[in-house]
């Protein structure tokens, strides 16, 4: 690496500023980094999902464990791009197999859980050190950057989790409301249900997509931490300064040499024309330090030092003041006996100021609490339908807040519009008017569900939604009767197909078993 070719300013930075530089560097080359990461990781993730389709957790665990292998490709791209030789996508992918060779087994075994993994990787990949040399090199580099590198990994774990949770939440919010309401939560959380394996693999895929965003940033931040430490140890900034100075001086060096030659040319001619003899140098200078002119002075060095010390002990160089009471810095010392009373008044004025400050802080605190309560209320209102569905699946009793509908599917559900014995009336009408008999049973069922079972039926519900709500009650006989009656009612109402004759006894007997005769719906 040649620091003079770097595309960023080489100077010592603090650790967090170096991490910010890594984020900026990753953003500058985001397209190449993310695309190369996706090409390498997504096919491998798909292969693991196919091999371990029945074990999604094992597939994502293996994919996560191989992260040190993926991180070598972004480091190769960044190390070349930083010094002016950004590789293309094809060049990076061709170089990737060769990047896996040095110390891959150790990176995936006992070094896998190292908190300084991104900071240590350049020592292996860029410097090519191993064994004791690598250990000694890391001891020198980690003297100041071990803790920031560890915190980078810890923060990265939380960011990966946040990206995964955000992806899952976004997927859930994109589900249509109709499909969301019909979900069976008991089946969704049942790990033995094989029909939900696709959902676990989809959740794992959201984690793999999140790594496309965060993985290159993590490698870039560790790389800039490494560069910053080398700048401090090897004084790259000083070296670059001298090189820049040399480049500026190189252009004027020839001119300076020519100028000096022209200035020395007359002196050289005079020296050549002068006699070869020269004046003798005296053995001792008469005005030297041992001459009588300096030895006979009346002021000695000790006397001068004493005079200077005495001058420094006097104002304005030294001011001494005795303070015997508390006072503010800008307050003038009191000269009368009322100084204590003045101090008490000043203290009380200060307490009044603090009282106003406390009042202002109380107002801001009330505003913050109001904002928080409003935000919680908005979230509850925004996701009220999801909360309603979830509480219904958990079996939580909800208070009936709406009036039951008087009509549903064009059928009158008022109890006064139904006969006392619905089964007997249906048997009487079946032979002559099967449509009226079947409609009476279905209308009676809806009325019982609304008024007795307290189901929150609405005019917008369909027959299928009604059956899902009946299933949630937990009564198997009522559920089976509702499904049979609804199926034959739909065949008659929409398909104009008459029910079989033997269905009369089946439905009427089931009605009498579920609802006691003589009781109004």
URNOR-V699514 format. One line per field, one symbol per residue. phi: phi as a letter, one per 30 degrees, with the letter a starting at -180 (. if undefined). burial: + if it has 9 or more other ideal C-beta (glycine too) atoms within 8 Angstrom, else -. A space follows every 10 residues. Layout:
phi->???
burial->???
This chain:
phi->.cedcddbdd adbddddddd ddddddddcd dddddddddd cddddddddd dbddbddddd ddddddeedd dddddddddd ddcibddddd ddddddeddd ddhddddccd cdcddcdddd eddddccica iddddddddd dddccddddd dddddddddd dddddddddd dddddedddd dddcddddcd dddddcdddd dddddddddd ddddeddddd dddddddddd dddchddddd dddddddddd dcdddddddd dddddddddd dddddddbdd dddbddcddc dddcdcddcc dddddddddd dddcecdbbc bcccbdaddc ddddccdcdd dddddddddd dddddddddd dddddddddd dddddddddd ddcddddddd ddddiddcdd cbddddbbhi cdcddddcdd cddddddddd dcbddddddd dddddddddd ccdidddbdd dcdddddddd dddjcddddd dddddddddd dddcchcddd dddddddddd ddddbddjcd d
burial->--+--+---+ --+-+--++- +++-++--++ -+++++++++ ++-++--++- -++--+--++ -++--+++++ ++++++++++ +++--++-+- -++-++--+- ---+--++-- ++---+++++ ++++++--+- ---+--++-- ++--++-+++ -+++-+--++ --++-+++-- +--------+ +---+-++-- -----++--+ ++++++++++ ++++++++++ ++++++++++ ++---++-++ --+------- ---------- ---------- ---------- ---------- +--------- ---+------ ---------- ---------- --------+- -++--+---- ---------- ---------- ---------+ ----+-++++ +++------- ----+-++-- +-+----+-- -++++++-++ ---+--++++ ++++++++++ +---+-+--- +-+-++++++ --+---+++- ++++++-+++ ++------+- --++-+++-+ ++--+----- +
